[in-house]
Amino acid sequence: MMKESVKLEKAVPPELFGNSFESLGPGDEVEVWTWQAKVLEKHGIAKRTRIDPIIVKQKIISEERNTYLEKIPENFYFQIAEEIAALKSSGETEKAEGLKSDVLTLLQTRMPKFLNLALSPEESADIPHEEKFLINRLAFVLKSWNQNMERLLETGEEVDRGGIRGTI
């Protein structure tokens, strides 16, 4: 489950979520669960924070300049998917496609860094779960490949390719 940021436009009535928002009022920005954000927006109480497509372009430039993975919010890809859907539903298909293209460029820029993290996955603690999943899968594949190569070098045994046997 993910959280996201909303900006309150009205006081939150206690009948929605109890007294958990009683100290907050209009203009306050708060992190809430995604389902709460949807409820608050549906009732006109809050506006969900949308991702500005410019941020994605800035992240691409930042990733290209740095050797380490730039920090992105935990719910970044989810917010991007929602922004693309919102753009499409408002008839801004070209903008939606541009944003999708930019995010794919960002992912391509981050990919070599994912591979580096897969070699030491314990360092991948502060990244979105979508990226953790990829890094864990890469780490598993690299570890298996390494074991196969060790076996080949030690015994001359064929390399196992996921049930398909063969030689190099």
N, C-alpha and C positions, 0 to 999 in steps of 0.2 A: 504494500500500500504506500502511496506517495502523498507528500504534502506539497502545497503550492501557496503562493502569496496572493492575498486579496486586499483590496482597499475598501474599507467600510464607507458606505454612503449614508447609512442610517444606523441607529442603535439596533442591536440584535435582540429580538423579542425572546424572553426566557422560554416560551413554549417551543421554540425551535431546538435549542441545544441546552436547556437548563440555564444555570447561572454562569457558565464558563466564559461568557463574553461580557458580563455585566460591567467590568471596569473599562471597556472599550467603547469608543463612540465614533461618530462620523469623522473621516479623515485618517483614522488609524489604519496602519497596514499590519496585517497579521498572517502568520503561517497556519494553514488549516489543512485537514485531510482533503483530498480531491473531491470526495463525495460531499463534504461540507461546503466547499467552494461552489460546487454546482447548485446546491440548495440555496445558498445565500444569493447567488446570481439570479437564479430563477425567481426568487421573491423580491428582486430589486434592492436588496440590502447591501450588496457588495459587487464590485467589479473585479473579475479575475485579471491578474497581471498577464498581459500577452507578451510574447517574445517579439522584439523588434528585429526584423530581418537584417538590419545593419549590424546587430550584435554578432550574427553568424559570420558576416564578412570580416569583422574585426577579429573574431576568433581564428579564422583561416590565416590572416596575416600574422597573428601572434604565434600560432602553431608553426608556421613556416620559419619564423625567426628564432624559435627556441628549440633546444634539444630535448627538453622535458615536456611531459603532457601538461597542457594548460588545464587549470581547474574549470570544470563546467558543473552547473547545478545537477543535483541528483535526478531531478525530473526533466532534464533538458530535452531529451528525445521525445518524451511524452508531450511536453509543451509545444515542441516543433510540429509534431503530428497534429495536435489540435489546431495550431495556427494554420497549417496547410489546409485542413478541413474547413476552417472558418473562411479562409480566402476563397476556396472553391465554392462554398455555399453562398458567398456574396457575389459570385460571378467573376472574381478576380483570378481566373485560371492561370493566366500568364505569370502573375506574381507568385502563385502557389507553386508552379513548376520551377520558377527561378529560385525560390526558397529551398525546394527539394534538391535542386541541382547544387546549391551552395552547401547544404548539409552533407551531401554525398562527397563533395570536394573536401569538406572538413574531415570527414571520415577517412578519406584517402590520405590526407596529410597526417592524421593521427595513427594510421595503420602501422608504420614502421616502429612507432613508439610502443604500440600494443605488443608487438613481437618482442621488443626489449623487455617489457614488463613480464611477458610470459616466461622469460628465462629466469626471472626472480619474482613470481607472483605474489609473494608476501608484501611487496612494496606497492601493490595495487589497491590499497584499502580505501583511498579517497576518490573513487571514480564512480560514475553511474553504474547501476546494476547491469545494464545492457553491455557495457564495456567489460565489466568483471566477468560476465558469462563468456565473452569471446576470449579473454585472456586465460581463463581457466581451461577452455577447450584447446587453445593453442599450447598451453603448458602441458596438457595431457598428451597431445600429439607429439610435441617435441621430446617429451620424456620417453614415450614409446619408441620413437625413431632412434633416439640415443641408445636405448637398451638393445634394439635390433642391430644397430651398428656395432656396439660392443660385442654382441654375440657373433656377428659376422667376422669381426677382426680376431676374436679369440678362437673360434671353432671352425670358421668357414661355413657355418650354417646359413641357409638361405634367409633372406629378410622377409618377415611376415608383414603383408600389406592388408591388414584387416581381414584375415581369413584367406586371402589370395596369396599363395606362395610364389616366390620368384627370386631370381638373382639380379644383382645390380648390373 
